[in-house]
Amino acid sequence: MKTINPTPEAIKRFTQETVDNKAIVMVNVLRFKEFADYGDGVVKNLSGREAYARYSKSVMPLLWEVGGQVLWRGDVRSTFIAPKEEQWDEVLLVHYPNRQAFINMISSSAYKETMLHRTAAIADSRLIESKSVRLPKMVLTLARQVVRMKRLVLPKI
């Protein structure tokens, strides 16, 4: 099932759930249309990726305004584990100080105006809220030491 924008029910559920005030990372998984479709019948000679770039440029100040930032962006090379019909073009990790900051951004009139570029650009998407899970420093240190030891002991392949 192709999903471009959240349903009104999803927005209502997301905004009414009680959650903590901790930082979140929104995982964006995107597939672009070959050509942007603004639904007005006018061909703008823009690819979906180019329309998404317009969205990104206009949404960045709104993201910063709520204390968010893009942590990482990557073009998808291949999909190793996924249904055949789920092929993706781009993945983004976007940090927000908390869920309310994300809600404030997507509820703003400025964001609603820029959504036309995102809607024109996207053929399919997933937006997944995640929270950080810190690994104890001792576990990370031990894992690094094990990797170093393996390099010393095991023959190079």
C-alpha beads as a LAMMPS data file, in Angstrom:
LAMMPS data file: protein, C-alpha beads

157 atoms
156 bonds

1 atom types
1 bond types

-500.0 500.0 xlo xhi
-500.0 500.0 ylo yhi
-500.0 500.0 zlo zhi

Masses

1 110.0

Atoms # bond

1 1 1 0.000 0.000 0.000
2 1 1 1.411 3.367 -1.030
3 1 1 1.428 6.005 1.672
4 1 1 2.332 9.620 1.018
5 1 1 0.801 11.692 3.820
6 1 1 -0.620 10.715 7.213
7 1 1 -4.357 10.161 7.482
8 1 1 -6.375 12.454 9.741
9 1 1 -6.859 9.448 12.065
10 1 1 -3.098 8.857 12.269
11 1 1 -2.475 12.532 13.063
12 1 1 -5.166 12.501 15.756
13 1 1 -3.776 9.325 17.352
14 1 1 -0.184 10.603 17.183
15 1 1 -1.012 13.984 18.736
16 1 1 -3.244 12.564 21.487
17 1 1 -0.988 9.742 22.720
18 1 1 0.685 10.415 26.037
19 1 1 4.444 10.101 25.723
20 1 1 7.486 11.275 27.616
21 1 1 9.302 14.498 26.772
22 1 1 12.451 12.793 25.463
23 1 1 14.171 13.357 22.152
24 1 1 12.975 11.411 19.122
25 1 1 14.385 10.562 15.727
26 1 1 11.988 10.332 12.806
27 1 1 13.119 7.758 10.253
28 1 1 11.984 8.843 6.779
29 1 1 12.017 6.233 4.012
30 1 1 11.145 7.739 0.634
31 1 1 10.412 6.737 -2.945
32 1 1 10.157 9.585 -5.427
33 1 1 7.860 9.916 -8.406
34 1 1 9.617 10.025 -11.749
35 1 1 7.988 13.413 -12.365
36 1 1 6.569 15.725 -9.712
37 1 1 2.787 15.928 -9.757
38 1 1 1.348 19.118 -8.317
39 1 1 -2.150 18.038 -9.330
40 1 1 -2.870 21.257 -11.187
41 1 1 -2.409 19.809 -14.660
42 1 1 0.584 22.042 -15.306
43 1 1 3.799 20.199 -16.189
44 1 1 6.689 21.791 -14.324
45 1 1 9.455 19.577 -15.745
46 1 1 10.582 18.618 -12.262
47 1 1 11.528 15.177 -11.091
48 1 1 10.111 13.930 -7.811
49 1 1 13.599 14.244 -6.318
50 1 1 13.804 17.908 -7.446
51 1 1 10.391 18.679 -5.944
52 1 1 11.516 17.032 -2.695
53 1 1 14.628 19.213 -2.721
54 1 1 12.312 22.247 -2.832
55 1 1 10.398 20.842 0.140
56 1 1 13.642 20.203 2.031
57 1 1 14.926 23.722 1.403
58 1 1 11.730 25.338 2.661
59 1 1 11.232 23.001 5.631
60 1 1 14.779 23.365 7.010
61 1 1 14.157 26.732 8.778
62 1 1 10.957 25.290 10.286
63 1 1 12.913 22.292 11.545
64 1 1 15.561 24.513 13.130
65 1 1 12.862 26.715 14.664
66 1 1 11.563 23.778 16.747
67 1 1 15.086 22.637 17.677
68 1 1 15.320 19.811 15.160
69 1 1 18.080 18.838 12.768
70 1 1 18.848 16.334 10.049
71 1 1 21.243 13.766 11.527
72 1 1 21.883 11.753 8.380
73 1 1 20.674 11.460 4.802
74 1 1 21.505 8.734 2.330
75 1 1 20.567 7.589 -1.150
76 1 1 19.448 3.962 -1.140
77 1 1 21.777 1.633 -3.038
78 1 1 19.785 -1.531 -2.673
79 1 1 17.140 -3.113 -0.494
80 1 1 18.475 -6.260 1.120
81 1 1 15.457 -7.319 3.208
82 1 1 12.048 -6.064 2.112
83 1 1 9.109 -7.139 0.018
84 1 1 9.856 -6.910 -3.706
85 1 1 7.431 -4.004 -4.162
86 1 1 9.178 -1.935 -1.482
87 1 1 12.014 -0.209 -3.275
88 1 1 13.264 3.086 -1.830
89 1 1 15.270 6.085 -3.039
90 1 1 16.278 7.930 0.119
91 1 1 16.464 7.566 3.890
92 1 1 16.626 10.458 6.369
93 1 1 17.125 10.503 10.116
94 1 1 15.701 13.690 11.638
95 1 1 16.166 14.578 15.311
96 1 1 13.541 16.493 17.309
97 1 1 13.945 17.507 20.962
98 1 1 10.615 15.749 21.681
99 1 1 7.393 14.644 20.008
100 1 1 5.697 17.980 20.731
101 1 1 8.371 19.823 18.721
102 1 1 7.584 17.589 15.720
103 1 1 3.827 18.175 16.185
104 1 1 4.375 21.938 16.459
105 1 1 6.305 21.956 13.196
106 1 1 3.823 19.903 11.158
107 1 1 0.899 21.889 12.596
108 1 1 2.270 25.271 11.523
109 1 1 0.746 27.117 8.579
110 1 1 4.226 27.529 7.054
111 1 1 4.698 23.745 7.064
112 1 1 1.279 23.144 5.528
113 1 1 2.228 25.515 2.688
114 1 1 5.455 23.658 1.898
115 1 1 3.758 20.232 2.007
116 1 1 2.640 20.725 -1.597
117 1 1 6.230 20.047 -2.732
118 1 1 6.483 16.884 -0.626
119 1 1 3.127 15.596 -1.844
120 1 1 4.100 16.320 -5.470
121 1 1 7.430 14.506 -5.004
122 1 1 6.608 11.322 -3.111
123 1 1 5.393 8.079 -4.683
124 1 1 5.543 6.184 -1.366
125 1 1 6.977 6.772 2.093
126 1 1 7.305 5.561 5.645
127 1 1 7.746 7.807 8.670
128 1 1 8.776 5.976 11.814
129 1 1 9.180 7.578 15.242
130 1 1 12.049 6.194 17.295
131 1 1 13.642 7.048 20.609
132 1 1 17.275 6.688 21.522
133 1 1 18.360 3.699 23.508
134 1 1 21.715 4.292 25.125
135 1 1 24.091 1.402 25.431
136 1 1 26.156 1.465 28.600
137 1 1 29.641 2.873 27.990
138 1 1 31.157 -0.296 29.423
139 1 1 29.415 -2.426 26.753
140 1 1 30.697 -0.206 23.940
141 1 1 34.240 -0.217 25.336
142 1 1 34.206 -3.998 25.674
143 1 1 32.892 -4.426 22.109
144 1 1 35.692 -2.212 20.732
145 1 1 38.308 -4.225 22.636
146 1 1 36.938 -7.525 21.293
147 1 1 37.114 -6.223 17.723
148 1 1 40.720 -5.083 18.237
149 1 1 41.688 -8.453 19.715
150 1 1 40.101 -10.342 16.830
151 1 1 42.147 -8.278 14.369
152 1 1 45.346 -9.218 16.174
153 1 1 44.545 -12.916 16.578
154 1 1 42.665 -13.887 13.426
155 1 1 44.423 -14.159 10.078
156 1 1 43.571 -11.491 7.516
157 1 1 41.313 -12.655 4.735

Bonds

1 1 1 2
2 1 2 3
3 1 3 4
4 1 4 5
5 1 5 6
6 1 6 7
7 1 7 8
8 1 8 9
9 1 9 10
10 1 10 11
11 1 11 12
12 1 12 13
13 1 13 14
14 1 14 15
15 1 15 16
16 1 16 17
17 1 17 18
18 1 18 19
19 1 19 20
20 1 20 21
21 1 21 22
22 1 22 23
23 1 23 24
24 1 24 25
25 1 25 26
26 1 26 27
27 1 27 28
28 1 28 29
29 1 29 30
30 1 30 31
31 1 31 32
32 1 32 33
33 1 33 34
34 1 34 35
35 1 35 36
36 1 36 37
37 1 37 38
38 1 38 39
39 1 39 40
40 1 40 41
41 1 41 42
42 1 42 43
43 1 43 44
44 1 44 45
45 1 45 46
46 1 46 47
47 1 47 48
48 1 48 49
49 1 49 50
50 1 50 51
51 1 51 52
52 1 52 53
53 1 53 54
54 1 54 55
55 1 55 56
56 1 56 57
57 1 57 58
58 1 58 59
59 1 59 60
60 1 60 61
61 1 61 62
62 1 62 63
63 1 63 64
64 1 64 65
65 1 65 66
66 1 66 67
67 1 67 68
68 1 68 69
69 1 69 70
70 1 70 71
71 1 71 72
72 1 72 73
73 1 73 74
74 1 74 75
75 1 75 76
76 1 76 77
77 1 77 78
78 1 78 79
79 1 79 80
80 1 80 81
81 1 81 82
82 1 82 83
83 1 83 84
84 1 84 85
85 1 85 86
86 1 86 87
87 1 87 88
88 1 88 89
89 1 89 90
90 1 90 91
91 1 91 92
92 1 92 93
93 1 93 94
94 1 94 95
95 1 95 96
96 1 96 97
97 1 97 98
98 1 98 99
99 1 99 100
100 1 100 101
101 1 101 102
102 1 102 103
103 1 103 104
104 1 104 105
105 1 105 106
106 1 106 107
107 1 107 108
108 1 108 109
109 1 109 110
110 1 110 111
111 1 111 112
112 1 112 113
113 1 113 114
114 1 114 115
115 1 115 116
116 1 116 117
117 1 117 118
118 1 118 119
119 1 119 120
120 1 120 121
121 1 121 122
122 1 122 123
123 1 123 124
124 1 124 125
125 1 125 126
126 1 126 127
127 1 127 128
128 1 128 129
129 1 129 130
130 1 130 131
131 1 131 132
132 1 132 133
133 1 133 134
134 1 134 135
135 1 135 136
136 1 136 137
137 1 137 138
138 1 138 139
139 1 139 140
140 1 140 141
141 1 141 142
142 1 142 143
143 1 143 144
144 1 144 145
145 1 145 146
146 1 146 147
147 1 147 148
148 1 148 149
149 1 149 150
150 1 150 151
151 1 151 152
152 1 152 153
153 1 153 154
154 1 154 155
155 1 155 156
156 1 156 157
